[in-house]
Amino acid sequence: MTSRPQMIINVLQANPDEQFTARQLAQKIIDHYGAELTVKRQNPRFASDEDFLSQIAAEVGGSRTVQAKAMCPQVMTRDKPRPRLYYWGKEIDNGVQQESSFDIAPTPSAETVAFSEHALYPLLIEYLAEEEELLCRRIDEKRSSNNKGLGGKPLALSGYCCFAASR
């Protein structure tokens, strides 16, 4: 009988160019190892196939993946942005893992490194407006007052305030 971590390894190895959520990976495991999982499926606490799929997905998302990573370094996960994705990493050459094409971080250039904090605020405001649909405005700290006591104006410390944009 194949262990759950070994099942994860085998399914990911058989699909090296795909990324899976825990639920998708659980479905692949059930499809591939259905005969081995019949005893577990017959447990009375699984009233439906959906309950059984949820249990296998929870096992994939839990300690089973940690065990699979310990057994095989090619088992990879990407946590952010959510949902967590599971995939098969590149082969190891001379003890150094090759960078996966899924997690390529941009290299800072000379122009991005030279930004001051003050110069980043317009970029942040633009991002918050487009991605989070927030309306950000500059607070004139010379004219603003804090009559609420200690901690009464926490957003004013940065000099900007954000509001939910009306739709």
HUMO-V681629 format. One record per residue. N is the residue number from 0. BURIAL is # if it has 24 or more other ideal C-beta (glycine too) atoms within 12 Angstrom, else .. D_LAST is the distance of its C-alpha to the last C-alpha in Angstrom with 2 decimals. Layout:
N/BURIAL/D_LAST + N/BURIAL/D_LAST
This chain:
0/./55.89 + 1/./53.09 + 2/./51.16 + 3/#/47.37 + 4/#/47.01 + 5/./49.35 + 6/#/47.31 + 7/#/44.19 + 8/#/46.28 + 9/#/47.78 + 10/#/44.53 + 11/#/42.85 + 12/#/46.05 + 13/./46.21 + 14/./42.67 + 15/./42.67 + 16/./39.92 + 17/./37.29 + 18/#/34.84 + 19/#/34.37 + 20/./32.23 + 21/#/34.49 + 22/#/33.95 + 23/#/34.81 + 24/#/37.81 + 25/#/38.93 + 26/#/38.85 + 27/#/40.96 + 28/#/43.37 + 29/#/43.75 + 30/./44.36 + 31/#/46.90 + 32/#/48.61 + 33/./48.40 + 34/./52.16 + 35/./52.23 + 36/#/49.33 + 37/./50.87 + 38/./52.52 + 39/#/49.31 + 40/./47.49 + 41/./50.16 + 42/./49.29 + 43/./48.54 + 44/./45.43 + 45/./43.62 + 46/./43.03 + 47/./41.18 + 48/./40.71 + 49/./37.13 + 50/./38.58 + 51/#/41.07 + 52/#/38.48 + 53/./36.42 + 54/#/39.64 + 55/#/40.54 + 56/#/37.03 + 57/./37.41 + 58/#/40.80 + 59/#/39.48 + 60/#/36.76 + 61/./39.34 + 62/./42.71 + 63/#/43.83 + 64/#/41.87 + 65/./43.38 + 66/./46.77 + 67/#/46.09 + 68/./45.12 + 69/./48.35 + 70/./50.36 + 71/#/48.87 + 72/./47.13 + 73/#/45.46 + 74/#/43.09 + 75/#/39.82 + 76/#/36.47 + 77/./33.20 + 78/./31.19 + 79/./28.13 + 80/./25.56 + 81/./25.68 + 82/./27.16 + 83/./30.70 + 84/#/32.55 + 85/#/36.32 + 86/#/38.39 + 87/#/41.88 + 88/#/42.49 + 89/./44.97 + 90/./48.66 + 91/./50.17 + 92/./52.46 + 93/./54.92 + 94/./52.98 + 95/./49.78 + 96/./46.78 + 97/./45.24 + 98/./41.61 + 99/#/39.43 + 100/./37.28 + 101/#/34.36 + 102/./34.24 + 103/./34.80 + 104/./33.63 + 105/./33.29 + 106/./36.20 + 107/./35.38 + 108/./36.58 + 109/./38.22 + 110/./35.19 + 111/./32.82 + 112/./35.45 + 113/./35.96 + 114/./32.46 + 115/./32.66 + 116/./30.20 + 117/./29.10 + 118/./28.52 + 119/./26.29 + 120/./23.62 + 121/./22.00 + 122/./21.98 + 123/./20.45 + 124/#/17.65 + 125/./17.01 + 126/./17.18 + 127/./14.85 + 128/./12.16 + 129/./12.81 + 130/./13.87 + 131/./12.35 + 132/./8.97 + 133/./10.57 + 134/./11.17 + 135/#/14.98 + 136/./17.37 + 137/./21.17 + 138/./23.08 + 139/./26.25 + 140/./28.62 + 141/./31.44 + 142/./29.74 + 143/./28.03 + 144/./30.08 + 145/./30.49 + 146/./31.74 + 147/./30.66 + 148/./33.52 + 149/./33.84 + 150/./30.54 + 151/./28.61 + 152/./26.66 + 153/./26.27 + 154/./23.24 + 155/./25.07 + 156/./27.81 + 157/./25.99 + 158/./25.01 + 159/#/21.26 + 160/./18.55 + 161/./15.16 + 162/./12.18 + 163/./9.13 + 164/./6.36 + 165/./3.77 + 166/./0.00
